Every structure is written in structure tokens, then in C-alpha cells.
Amino acid sequence: MVAALRPEEEEVPSSAKKEERSSDGEQEEERYGGVTAQTCCFVHTLQLVVNMIHKDASVIRLLEKVKAIVKQFRRSSVATEKLHHLCGLALIPSCVTRWSSTFQMVSRLLQVKDSVAQVADEMGWDCLLPSEWIRIAAVRDLLLPFADHTKTLQSDTVSLSLILPALLDLITHLSQFALESCHRDMCGLANKMKADLERRFSCFLHPSEARFSPLAAAACFLDPTVAGETLIEHSDDGVQEELLKEAEKYILSATASISATQRVDELKRDDGEPSRDVEEVPPERPRFKFLATKLSSSHQSKQPKANCAQQEVRKYKDELLSQQIPDFQHGLDFWLAQTSVAYVTLKPLALDLLAMPASQAFAERVFSITGDLTRACRNRARVILERSAFLKLNRDKIG
């Protein structure tokens, strides 16, 4: 994926290759300023922050003890049967290649805490001490927001606008956890994770950074379901104020490039020669000549002016401040409900930004699932493969 976005340096395309480029591709490049910037996958980068719990010595010892208990239970069919008879659940092992697996292991262990202690006592096995149970609960509370945001942002639906709210939410969570936790080592771990989170995602949080990308801030601003509580209501704060300015700046520049491209296309169409194959039909004479002239002139006066993008941004902000925007499940629903007259320049850009995913995880999952379904003797027809992949990808929603 990185190689696909890397510009060609050695091989310069010839004029013939340039002419063969589709008009859609050229319009996309002009619409986004002609620069294809590489943006990190949000969920993959977030897991690097989560993995810091495996670098803290005290947490490592505690998690190793938890893994040993889970492994001991899963090895014994008798213990597993007793545990299932008491609570109807089984313990979940940790897997380094599965996101949020440590959280799921710890969360399930705390969920069946009493049953695990009872079965371990019957089997004559050692279990966790009361103080260790408390520390395990602290680990779960530390990882819970990370697991929630990972589950939300790994989808292929509207997710780019949720990057900035998720980052600010995680930073606030880590700050509060460091102040409220009674374990000194856990407080230090939360502070380290906060610093690492801000460092890795400085491209979204700090406009002063050289690699700053305004895409996340612009998408957040154009999503009315999160813009109010993320940027508008906290516009007096230093970070949010700067991000709001960068979002508006990017939106105005992007809409200006779109308008310029549209004007060039209109001029090309106007200057082009009429086709010889099509016979020109003289326009019909209007029944009311002077009234029709008056109507056409009034329609021309109502055309959007050059600064209509700035006016639409100001109008959109006023609606957010006055809370006149109705509740929508997704930001796309709001923009799809708008007419082309209300937001003539803002609506196309908003639809483009909100449709962008925050992670490449969904594409990787599709390749992985279809690869497993077509491996070795499991090759199957295209229709059956599509149905099987659809069922596996949506098994949580179907169930």
C-alpha cells in the first residue's frame, strides 16, 4: 500500500502516458491539491501504544501469572467443564496477533472471578491474591477505552471523522487515570502511554508539526455528530482552537480548488466546437420573451459568489452553535439530506472526507478471509466465495 502511493522518481511518464490518464484521476488530484500524502493507519498505530503495557515490569509479571492461570484451565477438561457448569463461560487466552486480546483475557477473568477461584480451590491450584485481583481490574480499566475505539475505527464505514474525538478522549482518559489510580506504577504507565500517544499521533494533534495532516480535523469539523463536542464547544482551548483553524483553512482551500476545476471544465465545454454528427436544432422562441429574460437574469444573480464557501462554513458553524442540526446516526446522513442549494460547495467535499476510512484493517481482513477460503482444496466458484466472505465479515451483525 505504501509503494502504491509512492511517487515515481526514476521513470518519468511520457506525454502519451499522460494523455492516457483518465479524467477522473486528474480531477481527484486537483481536488485534493495535487499532493497525495501518506497517512498512518490509525488502529495499527494505536496498538503500538497499547503494547506499552508489555514493557512495564510489574504489569508483565502480573499478566504472566494471569496467562498461566488461563493456560492451566484450558489444558484441563475437568476444570473447563466445572467452570462452564458454574458460570456458562470459558476463559479467553491472549494472542499477540489479535487486537485487544489482553483486554479480553483480563475482562473475562474478572467476569468469572468467583467461579475461577472456586474451581481453582477444588483442583488444588494457586490463584490470584486479593491485591492482584485489584491490579487486574486497574489494567482492565486502563485498556477499556482503547478496546472500544479499536472496535469502532477498524471498520470501513464513516470513521475518519472519529480520529480526533478518539485521540482527545484517550488523552483525557489517561490523564484522569494517572491522577485517580492508587497504584504508583500504573500511574507511571498511564503517563508514558499518554506521551507516546501524543508523539505517534502528532500528525493529527499538533499543527506546528512538519508532517501535520489537516484531514482528520476537517473530517471531524464536517461531521455534525462529533464536531460540536470536539471542536466547537472547546474552541477556546489552545489545541482545539488551532485544529479548528486548520480545518477551516483546509476546507476553504479544497473548495477553492474544486471551484477552479469546475470553472476550467465549463470554459472547455463552452470553447469546444459542436459535434458534426449532431444536427443543431434552433431554440424555440419563448411565448413571453421579456418575462423569460427577466427570470433568466434573476437566476444568474442567485448563482453562488466566489466567497460562498466561507459563507457556508460560517452558516454551518452557526447551526452547530445554535444546535439547530437534528440528530443523525452518521454525519453522511446530514449531508445527504441537504439540498445542493444550501451547501453547494461544502457538500461534495464533506461527502468525500466522511467516506474515508481511518484504518486499512478492513481491507486486510478481506484479503485474509478470502485467502483462507480459497486455500489448497478449498477453491470455489466466485459467487460462493463472495457469499462465504460476506457471511464471515458480517457474522457479528448477523448473529
N, C-alpha and C positions, 0 to 999 in steps of 0.2 A: 504493500500500500504506500509506503514511503517512496519507493522507486517510481511508482506511477505518477506521483506528484512532483518528482524532482525535475527541474527544467533541463532541457538538453543543452549541454555546454560544448561538446566536441562537434557534433553533427549539426550543421545549420540547414534548416529545411529550404529547399529550392522554391522558386516562385510558383512552380507548378503545384508543389505540395501545399503552398499557402492558399492557392486558389481552390484546392480540393476540400479545404476545411468547410464544414457546414456552417450555415449562417447562425444556427442555434448556438453552436460553440462560441462563435465570435461575440454574440450578444451576451452570453453568460460572462465572458471575460471582461467585457466593457462594463457590465452591470456591477461587477464587484471590483472595479478599479483596475482591472488588468493584472492583478497580483494574486497568485494562488499561495496563500500562507498555510504552513503546516501547523495544525492544532493538535495538541496531545489528546489521546483518548482519556476521558475523564475517569472512568471506572478503573481502568488499568493503573492510572497514576494514583488514584485513591487507595488502591490495595497496597501500594508501596508504603503509604503512610500507616495503614493498618498493620503491616508486617513489623512495625517497630516494637510491638509487644513481644515479639520473639527475640528481641535483642536486650531486653531487661532481665537481669539475672534472677531477681526474686520472682518475677512473673513466669520465667521459664521453668523454674523449679516447681512452681505450683501447677502449671499446665502439664508438665511431665507426669506429675502424680495423678492428675485427672485422666490423662491418656492411659496410664497404666490401669486405672480402675475400669475404664470403658473397655479396654482390651481384654481384661480379665473376665468381665461379664459376657462379652461377645464370644469368647472362647468356650465358655461353659454353657451347654444347652440347658442344664438344670437351673442355673441362675437366671438365664434368659426366660425360661418358662415360668419361674417363680415371679420374676419381675413383671412379666406380661399378665400373670394372673392377678397381681395386686393392683396394677395401675393401667394395664392395657397398652403400654408403650414400651419401646426399646430404646437403648442408648444409641446416640449418633456418634460415629467416630470422626476424627478430624482428618482432613485431606488437604495437602499443601496446594493442590491444583484446583481446588474448589473455593470460590469466594465465600466469605462469611462462614466457613466451616468451623472455625474455632468458636465463633459466637453460637452457632447452632449446637455444638457439642456441650458447651457450658450451659446454655439455656435449657437444653433437655435434661441435663444432670440436675439442675436446680428445680426443674419442674417435677421430677420424680425423686426428690431428695429423701423423703421419709421411706419410700419403698426401697430405694437403694441401700439405705442404712439398715433396714430390717433384713433384707436378703443377705447383705454382707455379714451381718451378725449371725445369721443362721448357717452360713457357709464357713464361718470362722476366718473371714478375711478382714484385713485392715481397711478402714475407711478414713475419710477426711475428718480433721479436728473441727470443733466449732469455729475457731478463728479462721481456719482455711475456708470453710463454707462462706463466711462473711467476705473474705477477699475474692472468692469466686463470684459472688454477687456483684462486687465492685467492678470486676472485669467485664461482666455481662452489661452492666450499666454503661461502662465506657464504650463498648463496641456496638451497643444497640442502635444509635443514630447512624453509624457507618453502614450497618447492615440494611437499614431502611432506605437510605439514599442509594445504596448499590442496587437494590432491587428495583427502585424506580427509574434510575438513569441508565440501566443496561438495556432498556427496551429500544425499539426502533421508532417509537411514536414521538409525540411532542416532548422533547427532553432538553434541547439546547437552552431554552429559557429558564430551566430549573438549575443550571450550573451555579449561577451566582447566589440564589437563595440557599442552595445546599451548602456552599462554602461558608457563607456567613453564619448559617445555622450551626455548622460543625465547629467553627471558631468560637462561637458563643458557648456551645456545649462544653468544649474543652476548657475554656476559661472558668466556667462555673464549676466544673468537676474538680479542677485544681484547687479551688477555694473551699469547696464543701466536703471533699473527701477527707476521711480521718486517717488514711494511710499515706505516710510521707512519700514512700516510693511510688505509689500510684499517682500522687500529685506531680512528682517529677516527670513521670512518664507522660502524663497529660500535657505538661508544658512542652516537652520535647516533640510530641506529636503535633501540637499547635504550630510550633516553629517550622517543623518540616512541611506541614500542610501549607502554610503561607509561602514557603520557599518554592515548593513544587508548583503551586498554582499562582505564582506572582504574575504570570501572563494574563490572568483574568482579574486580579485584585488590585494591582498597582500600576496605574497609568504611566508612572515615571520609568518603568522597566523598558529596556530596549526591545524586548520581544513581546510587549503587551499587545493583546488582540481585543478589539472592542466588540467582537461578535457576540460574546456571552452577555455583555452589558446591554447591547442593542436588542438582542432577543428577549432579555428579561424586561426591558422597558416596553416592548411591543406586546408583551403578554399581560393583559389586564388582570389575570387571576393571581399574579405574583408581583406585578410592578408596584402596586400601592404599598404593600407592607415591606418591600425590599428597598425601593429607591425613593419613591415619592414621600412617604411618611418620615423617612430618615434623611431627607435631603440636607438637613442642617449638619449632619455628621460629616467628618472630613472625608472618609473613604467613599461613602455613598454619594456625596456631592460630586466628587471627582468622577466617579463612574457614571453618574447621570449626565454630566457634561460631555464625557467621551461618547456616551451612547447617542446623544442628540447630534453631536458633531459627525459621527459616522453615518447616522441616518440621513442627515442633510446632504452629505457628500455623495452617498449612494443614490439617493433620489435625484440629485442633480445630474449624475452620470446617466441614469436611466432616461431622464427627460432629454438630455442631449442626444442620446442614441435614437430616441423616438423622433426627434426633430430631423436628424440626418436621414432617417428612413423615409420620413414624409417628403423631404426635399428630393430624394432619389426617385420616389414614386411620381412626384409632380414633374420632374425634369425628364423622365423617361418617355421614349416615343411610344405611341399607341401601337398595339399589335395589328399587323396587317390582316391576320386571319379573321379578326372580329370586325364586323361591319358597324361603323359608327351610326348610332341612332340619334337623331336630333332631339333635344329635350322638349318635352311637351310644354306648351305655353300655359302658365298658371291662369286660373279663372280670375283671380283677384291679384293683379300684378303688384300694385303698390302695397297691399296688405302683406303679401308674401315677402316683399323686400324688407318691410318693417320687422317682420318676425325673424328673418334671417339675420338682420343686424343685431337684434336683441339677443339671439342665441350666441353670436360671436362675442358680444360684450360679456356674456356669462362664462366664457372659457377661462380656465384657471390661469392665473398670472404666474410670473416667474418665481415669486416667493410663496407659492401656495403650499409647498412642503413645510415651510416654517410655520405658516398659519395652521396647518393640520396638526403639527406637533403640539402647538400651543393649545389648540382645541382639545386634543386627546388628553393632555395633562390636566386641563380644567375639568374634564369629565372624571378623571381619576381622583382629583382632589375633592370634587363635589359628590363623589360616589354615585354618579348617575348611570354608570355602566351596570347592566344587570348581571346576575351571577351566571357564569358559564363553567362547564366542566373543564374545557380546554380553551386556550387563547385563540386557536384556529376557529372555534365556533363563533367568537365575537367578530372576527374579521370577515368570515364568510357571510355573516348576517348583514354586513354593511353594504350599502349601495356604492356603485362606482362614483357617484357624485360627491358623497360625503368625504371620502378619503381617496381621491383619485390617484395620488402619488404614493401615499403611505401604505395602502392596502396591498399592492403587489409585493413590496419589499417585506412587509410583515408576514405574508404567507410563505415567502421564500425562507426567511430566517426561522420561523417557528417550525417549519417542516424538517429542519436539520436535526440529526441525532447527536447526542452528546458522547456516544461511545460506539466503537466498532465491534462490540461484543456480540450484537445480534447477527451481524454478517458472519463472524467466526463461528457462531453456534450453527448457522445454516450449513456452512461447509462441513462442520464436524458431523452433524446428524446425517446429512446426505452421504458423506463418506462412509459412515458406519452401515448405512442401509444398502450401499452398493458394493460392499467389500466382498471379495472372493466369490463364493457361490450364491451370494445374496443379490446378484444383479437382477433387476426387474424393469418392467416397462416404465416409460416416462410418466404415464398417468398414475400408475400405482405408486411410483416414487414420490410424486407430488402430494398424493393423499397421505402417505405414511409420514412424510416430513411435516405436513400441516398438522397432523394429529399429535406428533411428538412435540412440536413447538408450542402448541396450544393446549397441552394436556392439563395444565393447571386451571385454565379458564373453562375447559370442557368439564373437568371434574367438579 
